[in-house]
């Protein structure tokens, strides 16, 4: 019985860590967010987008039913201080993978309607200039996730 539980747990972890979505020539991998405390007004979303096509595409927007709005930002270090600036779009060059990750480009979930709870998921709609729209599921993971 214990061996069966361990196997089921291992399969669940593998399935959760390997979620991938395809939209035309774009491959969206491992969308995730950190858990938030009750009352916290903002969350964050991370993922990577690979463009396997021969022409560029652009992430032009995002939305989620768990937040009032989703904003695209980039964090950079200027004079030893972290600064965050809004982005109107994120270019995805052909043959490249753009990582939306901690300390760089990221998506801010503004006006959270409910806390993001570890072990659960939250839908995130990504809108690309050419490829169109796709809904992915953010896995809510521990703060020390990738």
Phi, psi and omega in degrees: 000315180297319179299321180295318179296318178297317179297315179298319178297317179296318178296317180297318178296316180296316180296319181291327184276346188248022184289135185217146181228147178235139177220102185061236180268004180265139176238119179258123183240145172045059173290130183209164176216160175273152174296152177238154177280152176305136179087349179291126186278347183227150173228185183218152178231140179230154178184176171233149180233117177257134177254106181268008181268185182256000177227153182291156169225172184219131171283113185256350179182169178206156177208165178204139177292349180271357182220154177295322178202163177237127180246146176263131182225163172226130177263135175220160178259119180234121182053040177079003181244138176284130178233142180244130178234144179288150176243141177273340181196162177232115180285140177238093182295155178297138178076005184249161172241125177259124180262121175260102195215166178304138177084004181217226176290136178206166178250126179263127175267105188260134180072053180303136180268342180205150178298151174270114187259132179307135179090350179258180177233163176218135180287145177222124179262125178253136179240121180253146181305311184258316186286336180100211186248148175213142175258126176245164178251121175283123172280126180273113189240169179298153180303336181266020178292169184305000000 
